[in-house]
Amino acid sequence: MPQNPSVQKWLKQLPRQSLVFLDIDSTLVTTHQRNQAIIKAFCKAMEAKWPEDCQRLSQAHCQLGDYGYYSALDRLKFSSQDPQFLQDLAEFWRKNFFSNHYLDKDEPYAGAVEFVHRLIKDGHQTLYLTGRHKKAMWEGTLETMKKLGFPISEDILILKPQVEQKDEIYKSEAVAKHKQRPASSIWLIDNEPLILHQMMEDHPEVELIFFKSCHSQKKPEPEHLLTIDHF
């Protein structure tokens, strides 16, 4: 049973046979442990080339609520004399965050697993709509979501077909395709205001829930939506 009273109330009021789109990263699962593991791996791989910078960077600590690894560096007041170091770190992070390699570090937000099981048990059409891209993250997503206890199968998982696609456009197009299904109501839950604002513009009939965790800060947080930070 979900732990959040607001979520429990929403579930009770949700019309039968609704269609619900669920984001994964920073909505159903945390990502700061993945970021931490990537920083550790980078330091190990690059310590011979940049011993002082890697020793300092190894002290960075990614926290729940961090977007990427930047806040960890800011808290450490980290800087490097060589701009190439930070460029290589960014490239290493991008290559590994958007891959299968460290997905096993992710953990569910409180009540998330029970929430998805409840949706499916109650007969709602439930689709994972994630910005992860299919070529590099399909197998790892299926494997790790199953290990975490989420109900998962290929037919309810939607991943981005091309990595260069903008998340907000890709998700809007996916909703446009799947909202044709018979459903009494359509909902989308996401942590990224950029996505939510795009949905408001393109699909005003879709109901939205803002999962307040971390985001890109490219758009302001919506104030009028149901907002939760756990399930």
N, C-alpha and C positions, 0 to 999 in steps of 0.2 A: 504493500500500500504506500503511495507517495506520502511524504512527510509534511509537505507544505500545505497549510490549510487553504490557501488561495487556489492551489492546484487541485486539491480534493473537491472544492466547491465547483471549479471549472469543469472537472470530469463529470460531476453529477448533472450539470446543466448542459453538457455537450449533446447536441442533437444526435439521434441514432444514425449510424452509418455515415459519419462525417469523414472527410478526407483531411489528413493531418501530415504536413511536411515538417520534418525534423532535421535541423542542422546537427552536425556531430561535434567538430572541434570547438571548444570553449562554449558549447551549449549542452551536450550530453556528457562529454569527457573533458577533463583538464589537459592542458598541454605543457605546463611549466616543467614537468619532469622530463618530457621529450627535449625541451630546450636545454635543460641542465645536462642531459646525456650528450647532446651534440657539442656543447662547449667543452665538456671533458674530453670527448674524442678528438676535437680540434687541437686542444692543448697537447694531447699525447702524440698526435701526428706531426705537429709543427714545433715541438720543443727544441729540436736540434737546430732549427733555422732561427727561431726567435726565443731563446731560453728565458730572458728576463720578462718579455711581454707575456709569454705563456704561463710563467710562474705567477705573475700578477693576475692574469685572467682566470686562472684556476681557482681563485678565491671568490669569483662571482657566484652569487646564489640567486637562482630564478625562483620567484614566488608565485603562489596562486594569485591571479589577477594581473600578472604581467602579460603584455602583448609582445610576443617575440622575446628577444634577449636584451633589448635596449635598456629597459629599466634596471636590469641586473648590473649592467655596465655603469649606468648613471649612479646607482647607489654606491658602487665601488670607486666612483670618480676615476674610472679607467681612461687612460689616454695612451697613445703610442707615438713614438717619434717617426715611425714609418707608416705612411698612409696605406701602403700595400698590405700591411698586417690586417687592418680593418676591412679592406676590400676582400682579402682572402677569407677572413672570418665570415663575412656576409655571403660570399659565394658558397662556402662550405655549409653554412647553416641552411641556405636556400635549397641546395642539392639534397641535404639529408632530412630536413623537416618535411619536405614534400616527397617522401619516399616511404617504403615499407620498413626501413631499417630500425627506426626507434618508436614505432607505434605501440610496441609492447610496454612502453613507459607510461602511457596514458592511463588515467583512472576515471571512473564515473563520478559525476557530481552526485551529491546526496539525493537519493530517491530516484535517480534517472532510470536505472534498470527496471525498477518496479513500475515506473510511470509508463514506459513503452509497453511492457507486458500487459498493463491494465488497458491501454488503448486497444491493443489487439484482442484481448479477451472480451472487451465490450463490443467488438465487431466493427471498429473503425478502420478505414483504409489508412494504413500508416506507411509512409515512404521516407527513407533517409535521403535528404537532399543536401549534399555536402560539396564544398569547394575543393575537396581532394580531387586530384586528376587520375583518370582511369588507368593510364599506361603504367604509372609508377606506384599506384597505391591500392589497386583493386584487391589483390590477393591478401595483402596485409590488413586491409580494412575488414574483410570478411573474417579472417582468422582472429584478429584481436577483439572485434566486437563480440564474437562468439565466446571467446575466453572470458570476457568481462561479464557475460551473462545476458547480453542483449539478444532479443529475438532477431535473427538476421538470415537473409537468403538473397540470392542474386536478383530475384524479381522485385524486391522492395528497396534495393540500393541504387541510387543515382549518383554517379560521379561525373566530373567534368571531362568531356571527351578530348579537349585540347587545353594544354596547360596555359597557353597564352590568352585564353578567353578571360574577359573580366567576369569576376564572380557574380556581380549584380545582374549582368546581361544573361549569363548562362542560367542563373536560377530563375530569372523572369521567363525565359524561353521554356524551361522545364515545367514551370507552373502552368504556362499557357497550354502546353501539350497535355499534361495530366489532369488539368481541372475539367476536362471534358467528360471525365468519368461521372456517372450518377452519384451524387452525394448531397446530403441534406445541408451541409455547411462545409466550408473549406478554411483551413487554418494553416499558418506557418509560424514556427518558433525558431528564432535566430538571435544570436548575440551581436550581430553586426548592423548598426544603424544604416550603413550604406545600402545593405540589402533591403532592410525594412522600408526605407524611403523609396527605393525603386519599386517595391511591391505596391506601395500606396499609389504611386503614379500609374503603374501599368495594370494593376489588378485591384481596383478599389473594393471589389466584392470579397476579396480574401481577408479573413480576420487574422490579426497579427498578435503575437506575444513576444515581448522583448526579454531575452535572457541576459541579465546584467552581470557580465563577467569582465571581459576585456575586448577591445576592438580597435580598429585602425584610426579612429577619430577623424575620419574623412567627412562624416556627417554628424550633426548633433544627436544626442540620445532622444528618442521620441518620448514626450511627456504624457501623452494621452492614452498609451497602450497599457494593457495588463503587463506588469513588470515583475519578474521573479529572479531569484538568484540560486534557487535549488528546487528540487521537485518533492 
